[in-house]
Amino acid sequence: MKHLQFILIACLWLSVSSLVAQKSKSAKVSHPKITTEAQARFDYYYFEAQRLKLLEQPDAQLDALRMCMEIDSTNAAVQFDLGTLYVHLNRVAEGRQLLKNAVETEPTNWWYRIQYISVLATSEQYETAIEQTEELRRIFPKRDEVYTALSSLYRQAGEFDKAIDALNQLEVYTGVNQYLSLEKFELYSLLNKEKKAIDEIRRLAQKYPQEIRYRILLADVYLDKKQAKKAFEIYQQVLKEDPNNPFVYVSLSNYYKLQKEPAKAMDAIYSALKNPKLPAETKMDILAQYVDQLLADSKKIDETEELFQMLIEMYPLNEMPHAYYAHFLMNQKRPDEALDELESVININPKNVGAWKTTLQILGEREDTVGILSLTERALEELPEVPDFYFYRSMAYYQQGDLDKALEVNQLAVQNLSNSVSGLVLSNFYGQVGDIYHQQGNEEKSFENYEKALELNPHNIYVMNNYAYFLSEKDMDLRKAERLSAKTVEAEPNNSTYLDTYAWIFFKQGNYMLARIYIDRAVENMKADEVSDVVYEHSGDIHAALGNNEKALEMWQKALELKEDKAELQEKIDNLKMRK
């Protein structure tokens, strides 16, 4: 259990600090030693400071409070307000001293001392904070907050026994309750006093015998402390008394997991999820933990599907059951039905990025460019800051052959995302712009955008490869092309595409021996789904330049089998055969 109590109290103290000035003003802001004229000036600047505070103008408020201090530096209200403002402005040491002055001026003012203690704790001056809180307890012995604050301070100082003593003193006034029992349980656990830790929860369960949740909590504690037999006995008692209690099934699942009985653990989870008494939020948390196990149990696929359908029927406007059912349907290779559930998620929560992306993934696998364009139009209206939507939309237009639209989408992405995403992401969009301009025959614009892409991400090897290859194709700046291509091969030495580019640049430079080394590696590293007529043709060209005619013909023949436009390559083959 996270220790939030002191933080929450500190926040409460800060939230009520705006009330302090009001309390101070109603108590007394004048000082008997100053003149009537000085008092009038003091009142003007003090109330001006309050006005400026409401307007959230801290610099002007600071000036007004300083004027008050010049008139009467002993006024507790001004000391407090100025100290609080200094802390807010991160001038903590000055603020802390002024708050101390305010406390010394009015020792019985609850709010002044509370704020001072809060600042001391934030500064990790626990010893002084504890002294101040002990003094506060002496003045206000029956205020609960004193004891919870004191316990928290002792805990933060590592004095767990004293933290427990403070809670025990509070318990005298409040009686046994869940908050105190859980706090003391955790503190005893930190002290490795397991028996006393368990006793705290046992006392809670005995104090409220009708509260079954406390007995389940006690059993959970036994389970955590490796006393599984005692835990199981309590779980069974609870089931006899309240067989429909959903929380005991959740706990039983943990018990069976520890006992290495996964089938029984899953049965318990099914029982919990089907129980209408279990809150929806808890069910969704359980699903998040167990969804993969539910999907992996092939013997219970039908039961799992019924479970998801039941949850959707119970919570039709909760996006999570639809999302988990979509995950189930995709796992079962039923994408059409998964799309329906994902559409439900999007309709319930249009800001669910994951649902949009998963839908796009399914449409992308189908190469459904019409569906992608329709979906991304809607997605970008809701979430224009998500790069993936621009990417899918651009690729859909590209696949449809509409280069102008694809270019427009990428340029829009650069415009809309330039202030919200990393340079790595923008680099990819500039790279795509460069590719499209190349397709359109505008090399100047293409190379300009490649340069921008590499400025943003000097390690973008995809852009480096394309830039290097297109430079070589135009016989432009082959030295630069070689440098760029070398970096891609260094990054991915077995990538056949990058090896082919590197070899082709050497070929263009007339360095046929190096070209052959890298083109042979490119051919060797081609995977079955990467076989390329370009790589085979380049290999043939390079081997032909070296006089390896048989090898050249072999490579060209392989390229010919893959190539759509065969005329030019066939001519090269025929010419080489005639020269033999």
Secondary structure, DSSP 8 states (H G I E B T S, - for coil): ----HHHHHHHHHHHHHHHHHHHHHHH----TTS-HHHHHHHHHHHHHHHHHHHTT-HHHHHHHHHHHHHH-TT-HHHHHHHHHHHHHTT-HHHHHHHHHHHHHHSTT-HHHHHHHHHHHHHTT-HHHHHHHHHHHHHH-TT-HHHHHHHHHHHHHTT-HHHHHHHHHHHHHHH-S-HHHHHHHHHHHHHTT-HHHHHHHHHHHHHH-TT-HHHHHHHHHHHHHTT-HHHHHHHHHHHHHH-TT-HHHHHHHHHHHHHTT-HHHHHHHHHHHHH-TTS-HHHHHHHHHHHHHHHHH-GGGHHHHHHHHHHHHHH-TT-HHHHHHHHHHHHHTT-HHHHHHHHHHHHHH-TT-HHHHHHHHHHHHHTT-HHHHHHHHHHHHHH-TT-HHHHHHHHHHHHHTT-HHHHHHHHHHHHHHHTTTS-HHHHHHHHHHHHHHHHHTT-HHHHHHHHHHHHHH-TT-HHHHHHHHHHHHHTT--HHHHHHHHHHHHHH-TT-HHHHHHHHHHHHHHT-HHHHHHHHHHHHHT--GGG--HHHHHHHHHHHHHTT-HHHHHHHHHHHHHH-S--HHHHHHHHHHHHH-
